[in-house]
Amino acid sequence: QAQWVESGGGLVQVGGSLRLACAIGTFNRAMSWFRQAPGKDRDDREEVASINWSGIPWYEDSVKGRFSISRDKAKNMVYLQMDNVKPEDAGVYYCNAEERIWRSAWGQGTQVAVSS
């Protein structure tokens, strides 16, 4: 079973940037980043971006033009570059397989806090 290790979170000012990283081991299918907004349950995680094995990305409307997802196959990593961060971007970010059939246990996530 694949295990995911997220990192890179922290405190960022509105308009600032942050890069999240996810170690994915040898998993070679589409990956997604999910956000658990403050006060929301884990079951309410929202998918914000995904990338397939060929590198084709998808973005949730609220992050289009600001977030960029990428993967480094050599390093077995998936990244989420967050630019022009907004207050509504705050939350705990998790990575997992995009397709439910391939999802395994959620990692610890990485916390993103946004200050104005």
Secondary structure by P-SEA (a helix, b strand, c coil): cbbbbbcccccccccbbbbbbbbbcccccccbbbbbccccccccccccccccccbbbbbcccccccbbbbbcccccbbbbbbcccccccccbbbbcccccccccccccbbbbbbcc
